[in-house]
Amino acid sequence: MRPDLFAKCRQPQIYNHLQEAGLYPYFIPIESSEGTEVELQGRRALMFGSNNYLGLTHDPRVMEAARAAIAEYGTGCTGSRFLNGTLRLHLDLEERLARIMHKEAALVFSTGYQTCLGVITALVRRDELILCDRENHASILDGCRLSFGEVRKYPHCDMDALRRHLEATEDRARLIVTDGLFSMMGDLAPIPKIVELAREHGARVLVDDAHAFGVLGPHGTGTADHFGLNGDVDLVMATFSKSMAGIGGFVAGEREVIEFIQHNARTMIFSASVPPPVCAASLACLDIIEQEPERRQRVLELAARGRAGLQALGFNTGPSETPVVPVILGNRERTFVFWKMLVEEGVFVNPVTTPGVPPGMDLLRCSFMATHTEEHVDRFLKAFERVRERLPAAATKPRSAAS
């Protein structure tokens, strides 16, 4: 009998089990949204699962900028940046991003994911080496896999291991790639040490600041800004789908390097460009990021309030120090049950299991917005308290094996 490519699709899957148990947490349609509150499954819920850190998706200035761009340019470009898909808006956005990032140039991609893939695969060739934090985002890992270079992963934020890799490969061109703010645990990469090691060993540094851009640093430009190292990281990537309230991504760095990426990144050359309303909305978001620093201070304060409240209730919030706050439960089934009960209590968060986190680190990923109120945070904490009382085992065993 000939093997069938689709045979694996018909075998029992974990998602089938979750669907049958009424615990399936994915692809749930949001029927309406006001930013901090949404309607889903016929009930209202506080949204604590969004990456809308500055709360700009519903800002009237951002929405008006998008409407004005549609009126002038239409809804899309219907072509790649390489050919007919570059508008004056794209160039304005790139110039603005380069300036705010204190870099010579910037390049806009259609998504953050494509930015990671495009930058890494364009830059790293055969006989060259990528040194990659083991807990980097999937887009970085996929970019590493698709490049022709060798990839060596070092344990999460382990600078001794990174040093050993660098010392053993002095005869090769090397790129150190790391998330700035790790999106599941909410912790920060040790950027000062990474920059120090890169300088010492002649390596280049690429930081993905998808979750830090707009949130961290005195200028809101991410982890390098947070550590006072804006000019010391070679390349910084970020996305428009978090604090920038849209979709797309960019990379910023030296002009010659950006021009090389522009002419070699297949994910940009062969993808339609960011639509006009998204470009205009992103420019409006940059205005707000520059003019209203109190928004990033606000989201950090609310996250600190939520994190302290969760810890007081006995939950394990891991190493978080940012608007991303994990509640580590350590068991897949328990995580999904806890998630469902939270929705019943009127709070939406994101359940995350392997491969999103290591085995035994199953968690509820909570994220805070500048537009949340103290009362929202209090309701969020009360919901966790009520679910814990209904399901006390769910708050224990943070490192038990996944079931």
Summary of the structure (lengths in Angstrom):
residues: 403
radius of gyration: 21.6
end to end distance: 35.1
largest distance: 66.9
contacts: 1410
relative contact order: 0.16
helix: 41%
strand: 16%
